[in-house]
Amino acid sequence: MRRIVTGLGDDGRSTTIADGAPPTHAVVPVADIQGYLLWMTQHTPANNSGTDDAAACPFPAKTAPPCGTCFYFFEYPSLKDASPEQVDALLKGGQASDTHDHPGMHVSDTTDYLIMLSGELTAIVEEGEATLRPGDMMVNRGGYRAFENRGPMPARFAVVSIGATAAGR
């Protein structure tokens, strides 16, 4: 995984300020879901001055800050050929469901833009599901959702999560 961050140098000219692996990586135990925080802002408009790495922080327990953003990359292993213990962990997706039928059903006060890069990922909502394939995009506006990789290979996708007001729940 390579992440390139550009910005302005001390001379005011554009430059590369980071080129390499993202500093923040998390793994969901047993499920082996890989998550990378690529960038984070605490509020909008974002402050683009300086050269500090906004992703050099603990992996956020919740998605984006109330007025900020998070840029993530995830890799979900396939449910195929997984052990029963891995399947249980994958279905939970690192989430603790709150009274929904699917063990990974979760919600956040964010608007999320998901861009499918490779593999397949099934997005499950309270009233249905849709399978995302490379090039597909999904906008989640604060609704409950869960994800499953029912395809034969890892599902790789990027998510931009933007703090939002709670939906009517």
N, C-alpha and C positions, 0 to 999 in steps of 0.2 A: 504494500500500500504506500503510495507516494502522494504527498500533499504539497502543493506549491502555494505560498502566500506572497502576494506582492503588496507594495505600499510605496511610500515616499521616504527617501533617505534624508540625511541631514542637509544635503544640498538642494532638497526640494524636487529631485528627479526620481522618476519611478524606478524601483529596484525590487529584486527578490529578497524577501526578509526571512523566508523559511522554505526549505526544499528537502523533504525527507518524510519519514514516517510521522503520522500524527502523534502528539505526545500523550493523548488520552485514549485508552483502549479498555474495554470491559468485555468480559466473557460471562455468559449466563452458565453457571455450573451445570453439569450433566448434559444440558441441551447443546452446549457448545455454540450458542449464538454469539457471533462476534459483533461488537459495536464500537464504532470510532466516532469521537467528537472531533469534527474538522474545524469548526469555528463557532464562536458564541458571542453574542452581544447582550449587554445588560439592559439596554433601552434603545428606542429609536427616536430621532435619528441616531445612528451609531457614530461614535467618535473614531475617525480613521487616522488620527494622529498617533505618533509613536510607533515603536517596533515591538511592543510586548506581544507575546503569543496568547491570544484570547482562548485557545484550547488547552493551555497548560494549567488545568484545574482538575479536580475530581470529576468523574463522569456524573452528569446531573442525575439525581434520583428521580426527579420529575422532568418533564420536557422543558420548553423554553421558559425563561423568566417572564413575569407578567407583561412587561413592555419590551421584551427582548426577543432574540432569535437563537436557534441552535441549528447547525448544519451537521447532519449525521451520515454515516455510511454503515449499513448493516449487511451481514451475511447469515442467512438461516440455512442450516443443513436440511436435507430432505427427510421426510418421515419414512421413506422407503428404506428398508434394511436397518432401521433404528431398533434398538432394544426397547422392551416395554418401559423401562425406566427413562430412557431418552425420549420416547414418544410422549410420556406424561410431562416431562420437562419442556419439550418443544411446544406442546399444546398450550402450556401455561405461558410460554414466551417470556419468562422472567417477570410476569405480572401475577398479581393476586386478584382473581375475579371477585367482584362484589355482587353476589347473588344472581349472576347470569348463568345460563346453561353451559356456555363454553368456558373452560377453565382459564383461558387467556384474555377474556373480555375485559377491556379497560377503557378509561376515558380520561381526557385531560382538557384543561382550559386553553386550548391552542387551535390554530388553523395549521394543518399539516399538508405539505406538498410532497408526495411520494413519487419518485421517478424510478421505474423498473429498469434495471440495467441488464441482467441476465438471469436465466432460470425462470421459474414460475412461483408466484405467491398468491394464495387465495386470501382475499380480504373478506372477513365475515363481519356482518353488522347484525343488528337485532332483527331486521326484516329481510335477510337474504345474504348473498355472497357474490363475489365476482373474482375471476382469476385474472391476475395481471401477468403480462408477458413483456419481454424486452420492448421498450419504446412506449409502453402504456404509462399513464400518469393518473394519480388519484389525488383528489383534494378532500381531506377530512375536516369538517367544520365543527369540531367539538363533540362528535357522536361516539358512542360506544363502538369498539372494534376489536377484532382479534385477527391473528394471521396464522396461516398454515402453509408449509411448503409441501405440497402433494406431488411435485414433479420429481424427476429422476436425478437432478443435480442441485447444488446449492443455489439459493435465491439471493441475488445481490441487488441492493437498491439503496438509493439516497433519499434522505428526508430533510426538508427544511421545515422547521417547527417555529411558529410565530405565536407569541403570547396573545391571548384573546380573552374577551369576556365570556363567561360561562353561557353555554347554550341553555335553552329552556328545559332543564331537567330537574 
